[in-house]
């Protein structure tokens, strides 16, 4: 009867064998990124942001203007830093 150590070594060897058999993904494709789901998430985030600004605008126009100004300023700075980084 094999000992626990021998069973562990055999299982470890077998798992390393299977890991070595994995082929790399085709160029330009990421198997772990669901592109369709990623687009749905981006759409949901954009709709959520619009909904928050709308609700806040109904409650307080001054706060709405402050949020819109902050979003525009942040977008401008992100674009500037992105272009300077490349």
Secondary structure, 3 states (H helix, E strand, C coil): CCCHHHHHHHHHHHHHHHHHCCCCCCCCCCCCCCHHHHHHHHHHHHHHHHHHHHHHHHHCHHHHHHHHHHHHHHHHHHHHHHHHHC
